[in-house]
Amino acid sequence: MNIQTLLGHWQASYHGKRTSRSFPIELPIDEAAKILALAEMYPDQNQAQIITDLLRAALNELEEYFPYQAGNRQVTTDENGDPIYEDVGLTPKFLRLSNKYRKLLEDEIKEST
């Protein structure tokens, strides 16, 4: 999800699977005011949901901006037949670590039920 589709997401009110962990934060006044304004504009969304959705959108967008770093192993070819090499930059590391922690969090959910 990106920022552009967030408003439609809020209107649809999908909340997805949740972890039992919480991540307490103290927001700067300007950002807190914007969260409160959004909560008033979208009363079906609580403040925590708005923060969660904005964070999700920002993380998805961040992932798109990790620089590609070509490795030595060719993984495919493009439409012109030119080789495409595996990405050995930040994206695969981020995805690997994200998957590691996703599994850990899912295991925590299973253990708590």
Backbone as CSV, one residue per row, in Angstrom:
resi,resn,N_x,N_y,N_z,CA_x,CA_y,CA_z,C_x,C_y,C_z
1,MET,0.847,-1.179,0.000,0.000,0.000,0.000,0.888,1.236,0.000
2,ASN,0.503,2.238,-0.750,1.245,3.497,-0.727,0.338,4.600,-0.202
3,ILE,0.925,5.758,-0.033,0.195,6.890,0.535,-1.016,7.237,-0.321
4,GLN,-0.894,7.098,-1.634,-1.986,7.473,-2.527,-3.223,6.617,-2.338
5,THR,-3.060,5.363,-1.945,-4.210,4.472,-1.783,-4.709,4.402,-0.342
6,LEU,-4.060,5.124,0.555,-4.395,5.042,1.972,-5.808,5.524,2.284
7,LEU,-6.245,6.566,1.662,-7.587,7.080,1.943,-8.657,6.052,1.592
8,GLY,-8.498,5.406,0.468,-9.440,4.353,0.092,-9.400,3.195,1.070
9,HIS,-8.214,2.879,1.549,-8.054,1.813,2.538,-8.804,2.163,3.819
10,TRP,-8.703,3.394,4.261,-9.401,3.810,5.472,-10.905,3.731,5.285
11,GLN,-11.343,4.065,4.115,-12.778,4.001,3.867,-13.262,2.557,3.847
12,ALA,-12.395,1.626,3.418,-12.762,0.212,3.397,-12.635,-0.418,4.784
13,SER,-11.856,0.176,5.676,-11.698,-0.256,7.062,-11.120,-1.658,7.237
14,TYR,-10.184,-2.084,6.368,-9.488,-3.357,6.573,-8.375,-3.140,7.588
15,HIS,-8.294,-4.029,8.578,-7.297,-3.847,9.630,-6.212,-4.918,9.644
16,GLY,-6.375,-6.041,9.007,-5.343,-7.058,8.900,-4.995,-7.741,10.216
17,LYS,-4.078,-8.691,10.134,-3.621,-9.445,11.294,-2.731,-8.569,12.164
18,ARG,-2.879,-8.685,13.474,-2.132,-7.851,14.417,-1.236,-8.689,15.311
19,THR,-0.111,-8.111,15.676,0.780,-8.713,16.657,0.340,-8.281,18.048
20,SER,0.755,-9.031,19.049,0.411,-8.648,20.419,1.409,-7.628,20.977
21,ARG,2.484,-7.391,20.253,3.473,-6.400,20.691,2.953,-4.995,20.463
22,SER,3.348,-4.100,21.345,3.028,-2.696,21.115,4.337,-1.933,20.987
23,PHE,4.276,-0.815,20.305,5.441,0.015,20.061,5.103,1.440,20.484
24,PRO,5.246,1.723,21.780,4.868,3.069,22.252,5.790,4.139,21.663
25,ILE,5.180,5.222,21.222,5.946,6.332,20.654,5.428,7.647,21.210
26,GLU,6.295,8.628,21.245,5.895,9.990,21.599,6.096,10.837,20.356
27,LEU,4.999,11.343,19.828,5.047,12.101,18.584,5.366,13.566,18.837
28,PRO,6.091,14.180,17.908,6.225,15.636,17.952,4.839,16.274,17.805
29,ILE,4.671,17.468,18.314,3.363,18.130,18.340,2.738,18.236,16.947
30,ASP,3.507,18.629,15.938,2.934,18.794,14.600,2.382,17.477,14.057
31,GLU,3.124,16.382,14.233,2.661,15.092,13.730,1.470,14.595,14.545
32,ALA,1.487,14.812,15.866,0.352,14.427,16.709,-0.904,15.184,16.289
33,ALA,-0.767,16.470,15.990,-1.910,17.269,15.547,-2.466,16.727,14.232
34,LYS,-1.606,16.309,13.339,-2.061,15.760,12.060,-2.772,14.429,12.251
35,ILE,-2.279,13.605,13.166,-2.948,12.331,13.459,-4.341,12.598,14.034
36,LEU,-4.430,13.550,14.950,-5.725,13.894,15.539,-6.684,14.459,14.479
37,ALA,-6.150,15.246,13.564,-6.978,15.794,12.486,-7.496,14.664,11.594
38,LEU,-6.633,13.720,11.241,-7.064,12.590,10.414,-8.101,11.742,11.144
39,ALA,-7.922,11.553,12.447,-8.883,10.770,13.230,-10.256,11.451,13.245
40,GLU,-10.259,12.767,13.257,-11.535,13.478,13.202,-12.145,13.407,11.800
41,MET,-11.293,13.482,10.789,-11.782,13.416,9.411,-12.307,12.028,9.055
42,TYR,-11.697,10.989,9.648,-12.069,9.597,9.390,-12.436,8.937,10.717
43,PRO,-13.625,9.217,11.229,-13.999,8.749,12.565,-14.079,7.225,12.695
44,ASP,-14.135,6.499,11.582,-14.134,5.032,11.663,-12.738,4.475,11.941
45,GLN,-11.739,5.334,11.867,-10.354,4.917,12.119,-9.888,5.521,13.436
46,ASN,-9.368,4.678,14.317,-8.837,5.242,15.556,-7.401,5.730,15.331
47,GLN,-6.873,6.434,16.283,-5.541,7.023,16.154,-4.469,5.961,15.915
48,ALA,-4.560,4.856,16.639,-3.568,3.782,16.469,-3.627,3.215,15.058
49,GLN,-4.832,3.057,14.519,-4.973,2.526,13.158,-4.393,3.490,12.135
50,ILE,-4.622,4.753,12.319,-4.072,5.757,11.403,-2.550,5.716,11.436
51,ILE,-1.982,5.681,12.624,-0.515,5.607,12.744,0.005,4.329,12.104
52,THR,-0.665,3.207,12.355,-0.257,1.924,11.774,-0.277,1.980,10.253
53,ASP,-1.356,2.519,9.698,-1.476,2.577,8.244,-0.448,3.509,7.617
54,LEU,-0.220,4.641,8.256,0.797,5.559,7.735,2.181,4.934,7.799
55,LEU,2.459,4.234,8.875,3.749,3.560,9.009,3.907,2.472,7.955
56,ARG,2.836,1.702,7.733,2.873,0.658,6.707,3.171,1.260,5.338
57,ALA,2.475,2.344,5.008,2.675,2.987,3.711,4.101,3.524,3.582
58,ALA,4.608,4.120,4.649,5.974,4.656,4.610,6.998,3.536,4.462
59,LEU,6.804,2.419,5.154,7.744,1.294,5.044,7.709,0.683,3.650
60,ASN,6.512,0.569,3.075,6.416,0.055,1.705,7.131,0.973,0.726
61,GLU,6.939,2.263,0.913,7.595,3.229,0.029,9.101,3.218,0.233
62,LEU,9.540,3.109,1.476,10.972,3.035,1.780,11.620,1.862,1.057
63,GLU,10.955,0.719,1.093,11.478,-0.478,0.439,11.699,-0.251,-1.057
64,GLU,10.820,0.521,-1.671,10.947,0.810,-3.101,12.184,1.652,-3.405
65,TYR,12.668,2.394,-2.423,13.794,3.296,-2.653,15.148,2.718,-2.269
66,PHE,15.169,1.480,-1.755,16.474,0.870,-1.501,17.203,0.748,-2.836
67,PRO,18.462,1.126,-2.888,19.181,1.065,-4.166,19.472,-0.370,-4.589
68,TYR,19.336,-0.620,-5.877,19.673,-1.920,-6.459,21.181,-2.029,-6.542
69,GLN,21.708,-3.166,-6.113,23.142,-3.423,-6.223,23.300,-4.777,-6.904
70,ALA,23.805,-4.758,-8.126,23.926,-5.987,-8.912,24.986,-6.913,-8.332
71,GLY,24.617,-8.172,-8.189,25.562,-9.199,-7.770,26.205,-9.843,-8.992
72,ASN,26.870,-10.953,-8.759,27.558,-11.657,-9.844,26.677,-12.691,-10.537
73,ARG,25.615,-13.144,-9.882,24.785,-14.221,-10.407,23.647,-13.652,-11.253
74,GLN,23.584,-14.126,-12.509,22.501,-13.723,-13.400,21.261,-14.514,-13.031
75,VAL,20.129,-13.816,-12.843,18.892,-14.494,-12.451,17.883,-14.588,-13.584
76,THR,17.972,-13.706,-14.560,17.056,-13.739,-15.711,17.585,-12.798,-16.781
77,THR,16.780,-12.581,-17.800,17.110,-11.598,-18.829,15.912,-10.685,-19.005
78,ASP,16.168,-9.475,-19.492,15.065,-8.551,-19.738,14.486,-8.794,-21.124
79,GLU,13.527,-7.960,-21.506,12.840,-8.147,-22.786,13.761,-7.993,-23.994
80,ASN,14.928,-7.382,-23.795,15.900,-7.235,-24.882,16.953,-8.329,-24.868
81,GLY,16.835,-9.270,-23.931,17.804,-10.353,-23.826,19.029,-10.006,-23.001
82,ASP,19.035,-8.814,-22.412,20.166,-8.411,-21.570,20.065,-9.078,-20.201
83,PRO,21.203,-9.426,-19.615,21.158,-10.125,-18.321,20.695,-9.219,-17.187
84,ILE,19.973,-9.819,-16.255,19.588,-9.155,-15.012,20.221,-9.959,-13.886
85,TYR,20.947,-9.259,-13.044,21.689,-9.917,-11.975,20.957,-9.769,-10.645
86,GLU,21.177,-10.744,-9.767,20.532,-10.709,-8.454,20.889,-9.426,-7.721
87,ASP,19.970,-8.961,-6.922,20.183,-7.777,-6.092,20.871,-8.227,-4.808
88,VAL,22.031,-7.681,-4.551,22.759,-8.008,-3.320,22.820,-6.790,-2.398
89,GLY,21.960,-5.826,-2.649,21.940,-4.600,-1.863,21.053,-4.721,-0.634
90,LEU,20.450,-3.606,-0.258,19.660,-3.543,0.965,18.318,-4.262,0.869
91,THR,17.721,-4.327,-0.320,16.402,-4.938,-0.454,16.381,-6.388,0.011
92,PRO,17.269,-7.257,-0.498,17.196,-8.643,-0.034,17.503,-8.789,1.459
93,LYS,18.384,-7.958,1.973,18.676,-8.014,3.410,17.439,-7.603,4.212
94,PHE,16.792,-6.520,3.797,15.584,-6.047,4.468,14.481,-7.105,4.413
95,LEU,14.282,-7.712,3.250,13.250,-8.735,3.103,13.559,-9.963,3.958
96,ARG,14.813,-10.374,3.980,15.224,-11.527,4.785,14.978,-11.261,6.271
97,LEU,15.387,-10.092,6.736,15.189,-9.749,8.147,13.705,-9.562,8.468
98,SER,12.954,-8.967,7.549,11.515,-8.800,7.755,10.833,-10.153,7.885
99,ASN,11.196,-11.091,7.020,10.614,-12.428,7.080,10.987,-13.140,8.382
100,LYS,12.222,-12.949,8.818,12.682,-13.533,10.082,11.800,-13.041,11.235
101,TYR,11.585,-11.736,11.305,10.799,-11.171,12.402,9.311,-11.445,12.237
102,ARG,8.840,-11.551,11.000,7.433,-11.913,10.776,7.157,-13.295,11.348
103,LYS,8.066,-14.246,11.072,7.908,-15.602,11.599,7.941,-15.587,13.120
104,LEU,8.854,-14.834,13.696,8.945,-14.734,15.154,7.648,-14.187,15.742
105,LEU,7.107,-13.139,15.143,5.868,-12.539,15.625,4.681,-13.479,15.448
106,GLU,4.636,-14.190,14.314,3.554,-15.151,14.101,3.629,-16.280,15.129
107,ASP,4.849,-16.733,15.454,5.022,-17.764,16.480,4.544,-17.265,17.839
108,GLU,4.823,-15.984,18.141,4.345,-15.411,19.398,2.819,-15.404,19.460
109,ILE,2.180,-15.092,18.336,0.716,-15.072,18.283,0.177,-16.496,18.528
110,LYS,0.779,-17.484,17.874,0.329,-18.869,18.031,0.481,-19.323,19.485
111,GLU,1.599,-18.953,20.107,1.853,-19.361,21.487,0.885,-18.712,22.460
112,SER,0.394,-17.530,22.142,-0.492,-16.820,23.061,-1.954,-17.248,22.943
113,THR,-2.266,-18.068,21.928,-3.666,-18.494,21.761,-3.905,-19.867,22.309
